[in-house]
Amino acid sequence: EFSRTILINTKFDNRVKELRNKDGANKYLEGEGLPPNKRPFFISLPLKRNMEPRKFKEDIKDRFLEDYSLLLEVGFDDKKSTPQLGFCRAKTFMENLLNEKYNQSLSPSLRLLENVCRKTEQEISSVRRELEENNIEILKAKVHKYVQAFITQIIRLLEGSIIGDPDMFGQTLSEEKSHCGIREWPDCDFEFDIQNKDYKLYGGAQYERLLNEFEFVAHSREFPETSMHEVASAIGSGKSHNVPQFETAATNIVQIKARKNLQPLIDIVLQRTTFIMRRLFDISVEILKREEDDKGISIVSLYEHFMDEIRNRYFCFIESVEN
């Protein structure tokens, strides 16, 4: 289809002399056997070689005028065919086509360059903001805000709130037991109707469920039998050596046997409470990630060492309370 081809007939000065009438001239200038809308150029070049540039241009012009005059004599279609005549018109057409193709290929590159420039400006602005925010005093203020916001979230989760997304971060009683890795209640083969055991809970609600479970387990245990030897030994000898101290003896027996009977249960309660409290760290951090822009604490959570330090301090505090 010659869609990417420019057809140029050279030595037109020889052919134009053979065109004797209007129809023959028009038929030849239309381009015989060519696709529609594909018209060739017809040019005549100087015969002499090694001409000066100025002389060459003048000779080109003279050649065109000679060809044009011969075509006028046979009455060719001037309006239709003149744009295809002469070296200058072929040159102008190719220059215009080259400029058009250049602009077409340049536009995507310009758009790409504009996008790169725009993205670079955004990155530079982001770096500038980060540099400003990395000012030591600003960072200190943000650290204080973050710690205060973290403590506030812990309190909210303990007092009761759905801000931490219970469906995602909550645990049923069976999930809590399987994830905590803490042994079951000793010598306890009963099934208790623990409140909210099938609901996903965290924070204060999860702790309350643990206390409810502990209450059931503790009440299910029988107080150990007390022998007469233990009673007699507990009474001992009073200061007056006359009146036995029955109340003191009873208190001593109850304290020691209760501690022996309930201490394993209390140890489990403390360990599971620690597990519940430790879980609140990740939940609170996730909440703060969603709210950090509103609270003016952005970027702070990006510092891994800072977050590790908060985690260590928080876990150490929980372990100190447990011990």
Buried (B, 14 or more C-beta within 10 A) or exposed (E): EEEEEEBBBBEBBEBBEEBEEEEEBBEBBBBEEEEEEBBBBBBBBBEEEEBEEEEBBEBBEEBBEBBBEBBEEBEBEEEEBBEBBBBEBBEEBEEEEEEEEEEEEEEEEEEEEEEEEEEEEEEEEEEEEEEEEEEEEEBEBBBEBBBEBBEBBBBBBBEEBEEBBBEEBBBBBEEBBEEBEBEEBEEBEEEBEBBBBEBBBBBBBBBBBBEBBBEBBBEEBEEEEEEEEBEEEBBEEEEEEEEEBEEEBBEBBEEEBEEEBBEBBEBBBBBBBBBBBBBBBEBBBBBBEEEBEEBEBBBBBEEEEBBEEBBEEBBEEBEEEEE
